Amino acid sequence: MNLPPARPGSRASRPLHRAASVLFAVALAALLLLAPRPARATGDPDLAFWTFETAHFRVHHPQGLAPIAARIASLAETIYGRVEDALGYAPESRTEIVITDDSEIANGSAGTLPYNAIRLLVSGPEDLSTLGDYDDWYLDLVTHEFTHIAHIDNTSGIPAVLNAIVGKSFSPNQVQPRWIIEGLAVVSESNHTSGGRMRSTMFDMYLRADVLEDNIAGLDQISSSPFRWPQGTLWYLYGSRFLGWILDVYGPNTMRAVSADYGASLVPWGINRAIRRVTGRTYVELYEGWKDHLRRLYREQMAEVEARGLREGARLTRHERTVYYPRFVPPVARRGAADEIVYFRDDGRERPGIYRLSLAAPAPGSERAEALVARTNSASRPAFTPAGDMIFTALMPWRNQYYRDDLVFLPRGEAAPDGDEPSRRRLTRGLRSSAPDVSPTGEHVAFSLNSKGTRYLEIARLSPGGGLSERRDLVPSARFEQAYSPSFSPDGKLLAYSVWTAGGYRDIRVVDVATGSFRQVTRDRAIDMSPVWSPDGRTLYFTSDRTGIHNVYAHDLATGALRQVTNVRLGAFHPAISPDGKTLVYVGYTSRGHDLFVMPLDPARFLPAPPPPGDRPDPATEVSAIRMERSPYNPLPTLAPRAITLDYAPGSYGSNALTVSVTGGDIVGRHAIFGELTVQPDAPSPDVLLGYNYGRLPIDLGVRGYHVTSPRRGYRIGGRDITYDERTIGIVSGISYPVRGEFSWQTLSASFSSVAFKGKLPIGDRLDPYAPRTILPPQGTLNLAHLGYAFSNAEGSVDAAGAPRGISLNAGLDYAGPETGSSYTTYAFSTALSAYVAMPWSGDHTLAFRVAGAVSGGNFPRGAAYAVGGYDLENLTLADTLITGVTNSSFTLRGYAPGVVSGRSYFSQTFEYRVPVLQPDRGLSTLPIYLRRIDASLFLDHGGAFNRFETDDLALFKRGGLLYSPQLHTSIGGEVWFSLNAGYVVFSQLRFGYAYGLSDLAIPGGQLYFVSTNSF
């Protein structure tokens, strides 16, 4: 039951003006793209925030992160002038920065509406992150994000005038392909540090693979949100290398001139005009020149590689996308005589987790047998105890506020493909522990522990039943150091690991387990990682990018000699050595992602190791102390509304309704306020809506109040039906509480609304004493209580048409009556269940099912009423969707007129057989329209609405139906779905279909339609 009612003039509730001009549509679309985003809460209500204030920044942080916040404040002031010089612009007002430590990933974000804001996560880059090449992670991160601010905030001309009038609402530089926005920031992070992704050999591998395998992404693909690997990383990868080439050719001030030009554009999307005015060429022309440059560059690089002699393995798997951390299964845990591998896989189709693969040759015409051993959402390196039990990492909820990496124990012979099996036991809780390795005796487990921007090398005693005790640091870590992938030697006395240290060094160390003393195996600017031991403990294998390409190397511990094991064209990572020392399995790369490769381990074919790179610039010097003040966090400076949004649309009193809206939210997300004022010339008074949300409780709390005047019918006096004005005053308060699970989520919600409504009833001076009885409309108070519940464990997929597995359930109960102090009684119960089943054959086919229903009653004349019918093709066309963003509901009875049946109860069910057809993943050059994928479905809809369901009329196998009732109606049909991206950031699904209704109420001859909607 919807309370309060929809705002008068809502486009969702009445026909639209068909004569809206193209200019108006474009302007409105731009406004939608540029609209301020709602504030995002930090999540943990127990965190007490403080603020460091400098000349140009305010850095907000939880109490325990003060040292990191102070460093970020100093770094931000240091790079402020550098970025300003490079881009020719820097904001005059302070930029708000909020830092948190509630995630295991390294990331940040920035935005300029309604104020300049940067949000940073404290964690450093993960083991195999594309962000892993840096000399100072926070310098790299702050440089990248502040470049966004200086770039996007650069607004002038008419957009700046509009901002001066209505507040900060327009930012043209935000409305352009992400490869420009992110690419420029990557160039900046690399120019102002000695690391950055422009120097990353892993980034170079991604691009090299595309060139060598003739898979270079089109300019249309990087200008949208492609499915092709590596998906969103394309923006950073191609954008930075392409813009870097443009700057090399046309000079370092090229993009600063382009940004100033584009920032003055009233209508966005003219990106080629902006670059042509500066360089004389469009991006389309420049892109072809850049591709020629890449082909020459990598042709020369491959000539050098091949001249040394290739050392490449045979491909074991063809999953693509993400395949990490292979490990040989010890003989005690094998399921057969042949060697077996376990590894982490997330290919976008099957469940992510640790899979088991046999190295035995498959039968002719068949694939190698694989099975999901342990479901996990964390890219985990598996480890085995001497007894064959497995320990791995899982991303698990903690305190119902965080998702943190923890260690999980799985006994030998057990499998946990669903993730909720009782044999799967949690070893740590909220410890942020990952990358485990078990000592050969089984007495100890070593792992990496993430805390406040530093990863520590930890060791703990492991009990035979899978319990940890006596945890301690094995090697002290300086602040911001990162310890990765520990590996015990075969005798358990030594442990090798990879470590990042200040200045941009990623090296291999060997530590004495008994004393904690260590020695450096490498110390240079190469990226050295993933050390593993030979079975005899004499050789340490690891990967290094010292040639510019990641390869596997062998280090002889006795002599210190270093030799190159692989010599691949693209990259080799995560070596795994067989128990007999004769086989190497590694993670290789193709233009479609990672996979496993295998090769004989023959020392006679090893190559001399080249020296490490010596062409890196020196790391940035330590920042100087700056003046800053620290104080408790004050939400008021960022809470106040900064802009006014105007909306002109048809209203309840005619075709002219002007709505003025304001919103405000503090940077930390503790408070949010919003208000609307709607004025209509013929309305007796304006409509007002005010709201407030509070985000520092274990529950989310919101309250809103409103005053609405609406024209109503239902008043009869003097024998005539009189339209009158009804005034409604209401207040609604609500709470919600999320319950986080590892592979599911639940939400409990409750709200209470109190609404008083009364009509201003015109009487007139010509009453007829003999007229029929006067009928008065309802008035009084409706106090409505609502309870809600939602659950979902539906899984995502890159290739399937929607969710391939799982269920989603929601239910709601509304009640008003004497117990709630209401003048009327009304009740409604509604529920919906969606289920998804992946078909066992190939092709990513899915069977989707949805059943929903509701019952309502009471004496309130405007109680819940439900209508069931087909798409509204008259009042909500594709043009209407373009202008408003409102789409047709996907929960319909296709093949029937909209709202063809109605009542106080309803029931509906839908079966869809979904088939992926194509992933065109293409657009028209840089134009802001992109066709992502095409899917098809066959469907059966069944349902109806009624005031009372007549069970006596139910019959089986009547009139060609399994279950017949004259109150229920059926349709069958098929659809083709077109998934689009428009304006670079707006996603929509268009459906072309035909539906044929099987009852007398159906549209004669069926219905052909083309609508915008979304799948359930």
C-alpha positions, -999 to 999 in steps of 0.1 A, spaced: 0 0 0 16 33 -11 16 60 15 19 89 9 2 89 -25 23 97 -56 31 134 -59 6 152 -80 20 156 -115 40 125 -114 47 113 -149 43 77 -137 6 83 -130 -8 103 -160 -3 107 -198 26 127 -210 28 155 -234 38 140 -268 50 173 -282 81 176 -260 108 189 -281 141 171 -288 160 199 -271 139 195 -240 145 157 -240 183 162 -244 184 188 -217 164 167 -193 185 136 -200 216 157 -192 200 168 -160 193 132 -151 229 122 -158 242 151 -137 218 148 -108 234 147 -74 238 113 -59 224 105 -24 248 104 5 263 70 13 267 60 49 299 46 63 280 17 77 294 12 112 273 34 137 299 29 164 326 49 146 334 83 160 347 106 133 372 134 135 384 160 109 418 173 98 414 207 81 440 221 58 441 250 33 423 231 6 409 199 22 389 185 51 398 149 58 373 130 79 382 98 95 373 73 123 392 78 155 416 48 149 427 61 115 441 94 126 478 87 115 466 77 81 443 107 78 471 131 88 493 116 61 465 118 35 459 154 44 496 162 39 497 143 6 466 160 -7 481 195 -1 513 183 -18 496 172 -50 472 201 -51 496 224 -69 510 196 -91 475 187 -104 466 224 -108 496 230 -129 489 199 -151 452 206 -157 451 244 -154 424 242 -128 419 235 -91 387 241 -70 387 271 -48 365 256 -22 377 228 1 375 193 -11 359 169 14 378 135 19 364 107 40 385 76 47 373 43 60 387 8 66 356 -13 60 367 -32 29 394 -57 19 399 -40 -15 420 -10 -25 398 16 -40 386 52 -40 360 74 -57 354 110 -64 325 133 -74 318 170 -77 280 172 -72 267 186 -50 302 194 -36 337 181 -42 341 148 -24 366 120 -23 360 87 -6 390 65 1 394 29 14 424 23 36 434 -12 24 465 -14 1 463 -33 -32 458 -70 -31 484 -96 -41 476 -97 -79 460 -63 -82 464 -42 -113 471 -13 -88 501 -31 -74 528 -10 -91 533 21 -68 559 38 -47 535 52 -21 499 38 -23 482 69 -7 501 93 -29 490 73 -59 454 71 -47 450 107 -37 466 119 -69 442 98 -90 411 109 -71 420 146 -69 427 146 -106 390 136 -110 380 166 -89 402 190 -108 391 176 -142 353 172 -136 348 204 -116 363 225 -144 330 242 -155 325 275 -173 302 292 -197 265 287 -196 268 256 -173 286 277 -148 259 304 -151 232 278 -145 251 265 -114 252 301 -101 214 303 -104 202 269 -92 233 257 -73 259 232 -83 240 208 -106 258 207 -139 292 192 -146 297 186 -183 331 169 -179 313 142 -159 292 133 -189 317 117 -212 331 82 -217 348 68 -186 380 61 -205 386 99 -207 378 104 -170 397 74 -157 424 75 -183 434 110 -175 436 102 -138 458 72 -145 481 94 -165 482 118 -136 490 91 -110 519 79 -132 533 114 -139 534 124 -103 549 91 -89 575 66 -99 548 39 -102 513 40 -115 494 20 -140 511 36 -170 542 17 -159 524 -14 -148 537 -45 -166 504 -62 -158 485 -34 -175 510 -37 -204 502 -75 -206 465 -68 -209 471 -45 -238 498 -66 -254 475 -96 -254 448 -77 -272 472 -65 -299 489 -99 -305 456 -118 -306 439 -92 -328 414 -83 -301 420 -46 -298 389 -30 -282 370 -7 -304 366 29 -294 329 22 -291 336 -5 -265 358 15 -242 332 44 -245 305 22 -229 303 -6 -203 314 -37 -222 310 -74 -213 343 -83 -229 373 -89 -207 386 -70 -188 353 -51 -187 355 -19 -167 393 -21 -165 393 -12 -202 385 24 -192 417 26 -172 438 5 -195 429 19 -229 421 54 -217 455 60 -200 476 45 -228 456 63 -255 456 97 -237 493 92 -228 501 88 -265 480 119 -274 500 139 -248 533 126 -262 523 136 -297 505 169 -292 521 181 -260 514 180 -222 488 207 -222 465 190 -247 440 175 -223 439 206 -201 427 225 -231 402 198 -240 388 198 -204 383 235 -204 365 234 -238 342 205 -228 335 220 -194 318 250 -211 295 228 -232 258 232 -226 249 199 -243 272 171 -235 285 142 -257 303 162 -283 337 148 -273 351 147 -308 344 184 -313 364 192 -282 395 172 -291 394 184 -327 394 221 -317 427 214 -299 445 188 -321 427 192 -354 417 156 -353 389 136 -337 393 108 -312 382 84 -340 411 95 -362 436 95 -334 426 61 -322 436 45 -356 471 62 -353 475 49 -317 466 13 -328 493 14 -354 517 26 -328 508 -3 -305 513 -29 -333 548 -16 -339 556 -14 -302 546 -50 -295 561 -64 -327 595 -52 -315 590 -65 -280 580 -100 -293 610 -101 -316 632 -98 -285 612 -124 -265 613 -150 -294 650 -144 -300 657 -159 -265 636 -190 -272 600 -194 -260 593 -215 -229 555 -218 -228 533 -244 -213 503 -262 -227 469 -248 -219 450 -268 -192 418 -248 -189 397 -225 -210 376 -207 -184 391 -173 -190 384 -142 -169 398 -149 -134 418 -181 -126 443 -178 -97 464 -197 -72 469 -233 -85 482 -258 -60 489 -295 -63 468 -317 -41 489 -338 -17 488 -376 -24 468 -382 9 439 -360 -4 438 -372 -41 408 -390 -55 429 -410 -79 464 -419 -89 470 -389 -112 481 -355 -100 454 -331 -92 452 -293 -89 430 -271 -68 427 -234 -78 404 -204 -75 381 -196 -104 356 -169 -111 347 -171 -147 314 -151 -146 294 -182 -154 298 -208 -126 299 -201 -89 332 -186 -78 353 -208 -56 380 -234 -54 378 -260 -81 396 -294 -83 411 -305 -116 427 -338 -125 458 -338 -147 450 -372 -160 445 -371 -198 408 -369 -205 390 -394 -227 390 -386 -264 365 -359 -272 358 -350 -236 371 -323 -212 390 -327 -180 369 -335 -150 364 -305 -127 344 -300 -95 337 -271 -72 353 -281 -39 346 -249 -18 325 -219 -27 341 -186 -18 338 -150 -30 374 -143 -20 403 -149 -45 417 -176 -22 450 -195 -23 442 -230 -9 464 -248 16 465 -284 28 473 -299 62 494 -332 63 461 -350 69 447 -336 36 423 -310 52 420 -278 32 422 -242 46 412 -213 24 400 -177 26 364 -166 25 348 -131 25 324 -134 54 301 -110 73 314 -97 107 293 -78 133 267 -74 105 285 -43 94 316 -56 75 327 -82 50 361 -94 60 385 -121 48 386 -151 72 402 -185 72 379 -215 67 386 -252 74 373 -280 52 380 -316 63 396 -341 38 370 -357 16 344 -331 22 331 -305 -3 312 -273 2 298 -262 -32 269 -243 -16 289 -226 11 265 -235 40 276 -271 46 282 -279 83 316 -294 76 328 -260 65 342 -244 97 353 -208 103 387 -206 119 388 -168 124 362 -141 129 367 -106 115 405 -111 116 410 -101 79 433 -131 73 441 -145 39 466 -165 18 471 -193 43 499 -219 42 503 -249 66 536 -261 79 547 -296 68 541 -309 104 506 -294 105 514 -275 137 514 -240 123 495 -219 98 510 -187 83 489 -161 67 486 -124 58 466 -101 81 452 -68 68 448 -40 93 447 -2 88 465 -1 55 493 -26 65 494 -64 58 513 -83 84 529 -118 82 512 -138 109 518 -173 123 495 -193 146 494 -228 161 469 -251 143 451 -278 163 444 -312 146 407 -304 146 411 -270 130 415 -244 157 440 -214 159 459 -203 190 490 -184 199 488 -160 170 517 -136 166 536 -115 141 563 -136 125 581 -105 110 575 -70 122 560 -48 95 566 -11 91 535 10 86 520 5 51 541 -25 43 523 -54 26 530 -91 32 517 -115 6 515 -153 -1 536 -170 26 550 -204 17 566 -230 41 598 -248 31 595 -286 29 612 -290 63 591 -262 79 621 -243 91 619 -215 66 591 -195 51 592 -174 19 569 -146 12 565 -115 -11 566 -81 5 560 -45 -6 581 -19 11 584 18 9 598 32 -23 580 8 -46 599 -24 -38 581 -57 -43 605 -84 -33 609 -120 -20 621 -127 15 630 -159 34 624 -159 71 636 -183 98 604 -195 115 621 -201 148 637 -167 152 618 -144 128 651 -132 112 649 -128 74 670 -122 44 662 -106 11 662 -129 -19 655 -99 -42 658 -62 -37 649 -41 -68 621 -24 -86 609 -55 -103 576 -69 -92 586 -102 -75 558 -124 -60 542 -158 -53 572 -178 -40 569 -216 -38 595 -242 -29 609 -272 -48 601 -305 -31 638 -308 -19 638 -273 -5 668 -262 -25 651 -240 -51 627 -211 -46 604 -204 -76 586 -171 -80 574 -147 -107 590 -115 -117 584 -88 -143 621 -79 -147 619 -83 -185 588 -63 -187 568 -95 -189 559 -117 -159 577 -150 -160 586 -178 -135 621 -178 -121 641 -203 -101 665 -191 -73 691 -216 -60 693 -209 -22 728 -224 -19 745 -204 -47 721 -175 -51 719 -182 -89 688 -169 -106 675 -185 -138 644 -179 -159 621 -209 -162 594 -196 -186 597 -172 -214 562 -164 -225 547 -138 -248 520 -126 -224 525 -135 -187 531 -164 -162 519 -161 -126 514 -183 -95 537 -212 -101 528 -246 -86 554 -274 -84 543 -311 -85 553 -333 -56 579 -351 -77 594 -318 -89 589 -326 -126 559 -305 -135 551 -268 -134 516 -255 -135 512 -217 -137 485 -191 -144 489 -178 -180 471 -151 -198 452 -146 -230 432 -116 -243 401 -132 -227 415 -136 -192 435 -161 -171 438 -198 -174 460 -227 -162 490 -239 -182 513 -269 -176 549 -276 -187 577 -300 -178 601 -286 -153 634 -291 -170 664 -272 -156 684 -278 -188 660 -255 -206 662 -227 -180 675 -193 -194 699 -169 -177 680 -143 -157 682 -108 -170 690 -79 -146 661 -61 -129 649 -28 -145 670 3 -138 650 29 -157 625 39 -129 625 74 -117 633 79 -80 603 77 -57 588 109 -45 604 125 -15 586 124 18 560 151 22 568 181 43 548 189 74 518 212 68 496 232 90 464 214 99 438 215 126 420 186 141 385 187 156 355 164 161 335 158 130 308 184 122 282 173 96 267 207 91 292 221 65 283 193 40 247 187 51 232 219 38 215 216 4 237 229 -24 214 230 -54 178 234 -65 163 209 -89 134 220 -111 109 196 -126 81 207 -150 54 181 -157 16 176 -159 0 179 -125 -32 168 -109 -49 202 -116 -38 205 -152 -9 204 -175 14 228 -155 31 217 -123 65 230 -112 83 211 -85 113 226 -67 134 200 -49 164 202 -26 185 175 -11 214 175 13 237 148 28 268 150 50 300 135 36 301 107 62 265 97 56 251 103 91 223 126 80 203 133 48 176 159 43 153 165 14 123 187 5 99 193 -24 75 221 -32 51 217 -60 31 247 -73 1 244 -97 -18 275 -110 -52 260 -104 -44 243 -71 -57 259 -39 -23 255 -22 12 242 -29 22 206 -20 51 202 4 72 172 13 100 172 39 122 143 49 151 133 71 172 101 73 195 93 102 224 69 97 241 64 130 220 36 144 221 -2 140 190 3 119 183 28 91 158 54 103 138 78 81 109 102 86 90 123 62 60 146 64 39 160 36 9 183 28 -9 175 -4 -40 189 -20 -57 167 -46 -89 170 -67 -113 142 -57 -146 127 -68 -172 109 -48 -191 139 -34 -228 141 -44 -250 170 -34 -282 184 -49 -283 155 -73 -249 164 -88 -214 149 -86 -191 176 -73 -153 176 -77 -138 188 -44 -103 195 -30 -90 171 -5 -62 182 19 -40 154 32 -14 159 60 7 130 68 39 118 85 57 86 78 85 70 98 103 39 89 132 17 100 151 -11 82 176 -36 93 198 -56 69 210 -90 78 242 -98 59 251 -134 49 281 -148 30 260 -156 0 227 -141 8 211 -110 23 179 -103 43 162 -71 52 136 -65 80 116 -33 77 88 -16 96 71 18 92 42 37 106 23 64 88 -3 87 101 -24 105 75 -53 130 81 -74 138 51 -104 161 48 -122 176 19 -133 212 13 -168 205 2 -186 232 -19 -223 235 -11 -236 263 -33 -268 283 -29 -293 263 -51 -300 232 -31 -329 211 -42 -348 197 -12 -362 169 -33 -327 158 -47 -313 123 -38 -295 119 -6 -262 137 -2 -232 114 -4 -202 127 16 -167 116 8 -144 98 34 -125 119 58 -106 112 90 -73 97 100 -56 66 87 -28 52 109 -11 24 90 15 0 103 37 -19 79 60 -49 83 83 -61 55 108 -88 49 131 -95 19 155 -123 12 177 -131 -18 205 -155 -26 202 -150 -64 235 -152 -81 248 -131 -109 262 -141 -143 280 -123 -171 267 -147 -198 232 -157 -187 201 -137 -194 196 -126 -158 202 -146 -126 211 -182 -133 205 -196 -98 188 -188 -65 157 -172 -52 144 -138 -42 115 -134 -17 97 -104 -3 66 -100 18 47 -71 33 19 -67 58 -1 -34 62 -27 -28 88 -48 1 101 -77 -1 125 -89 8 160 -57 -6 175 -36 19 156 -60 48 163 -74 49 127 -108 61 116 -110 32 92 -99 -4 90 -78 -17 62 -53 -45 57 -31 -59 29 -7 -87 27 15 -91 -4 43 -114 -13 64 -124 -43 89 -152 -50 113 -154 -79 133 -185 -86 161 -192 -111 174 -226 -123 204 -230 -146 198 -256 -173 222 -286 -172 231 -283 -209 254 -257 -225 244 -223 -237 237 -206 -203 199 -213 -206 178 -204 -176 143 -212 -163 130 -182 -144 97 -184 -123 79 -157 -104 47 -161 -84 31 -131 -66 -1 -123 -49 -19 -100 -24 -51 -99 -5 -66 -68 11 -98 -57 28 -114 -34 54 -139 -6 53 -115 21 40 -130 30 6 -96 37 -9 -79 6 4 -55 -14 -17 -67 -21 -52 -47 -42 -76 -49 -42 -114 -35 -69 -136 -30 -65 -173 -4 -59 -201 21 -32 -210 7 3 -211 17 11 -247 -4 43 -249 6 62 -219 42 50 -215 59 48 -248 96 45 -255 97 83 -260 81 87 -226 107 64 -210 135 84 -227 122 116 -212 112 104 -177 132 73 -171 100 55 -160 96 20 -176 68 -4 -180 65 -29 -152 78 -64 -160 52 -81 -138 23 -81 -163 -2 -102 -180 11 -98 -215 -14 -99 -244 -41 -81 -224 -50 -44 -221 -33 -26 -191 -54 -31 -159 -79 -53 -177 -90 -68 -144 -89 -53 -110 -99 -60 -74 -88 -61 -38 -68 -92 -43 -46 -106 -71 -25 -136 -81 0 -139 -109 27 -162 -120 52 -162 -149 74 -188 -164 102 -177 -187 127 -198 -205 157 -175 -212 183 -179 -238 214 -157 -244 215 -150 -282 244 -126 -288 267 -103 -270 273 -77 -298 291 -55 -273 292 -28 -299 282 8 -305 286 35 -331 321 49 -325 319 74 -296 282 81 -300 264 76 -266 244 45 -276 257 10 -272 241 -25 -277 255 -47 -250 236 -80 -255 206 -97 -271 186 -123 -252 154 -141 -260 126 -157 -239 95 -178 -242 70 -171 -215 37 -181 -200 18 -155 -179 -11 -165 -157 -31 -145 -132 -60 -122 -124 -74 -97 -99 -107 -101 -80 -126 -90 -50 -135 -126 -40 -120 -157 -55 -146 -182 -65 -131 -216 -57 -162 -234 -69 -153 -225 -104 -118 -241 -103 -114 -270 -127 -85 -291 -139 -78 -297 -176 -106 -274 -188 -105 -253 -219 -70 -264 -227 -55 -253 -193 -40 -272 -165 -59 -251 -139 -90 -232 -151 -109 -204 -134 -129 -177 -152 -111 -152 -129 -76 -163 -140 -62 -155 -174 -33 -169 -194 -11 -157 -222 19 -172 -240 45 -156 -262 81 -147 -269 104 -117 -266 137 -105 -278 156 -84 -252 180 -57 -262 203 -44 -234 214 -9 -241 237 17 -226 228 53 -234 245 85 -226 275 65 -213 259 58 -179 222 49 -184 213 13 -188 180 0 -202 164 -30 -216 141 -29 -246 118 -58 -254 103 -66 -288 77 -93 -283 44 -109 -292 19 -122 -267 -13 -141 -273 -40 -142 -246 -60 -173 -241 -92 -159 -225 -120 -138 -238 -106 -106 -223 -74 -109 -243 -65 -85 -271 -80 -100 -303 -53 -115 -325 -26 -111 -299 -4 -81 -292 29 -70 -308 49 -46 -287 82 -28 -282 87 -15 -247 113 -5 -222 113 -26 -190 135 -48 -169 135 -85 -162 127 -100 -128 
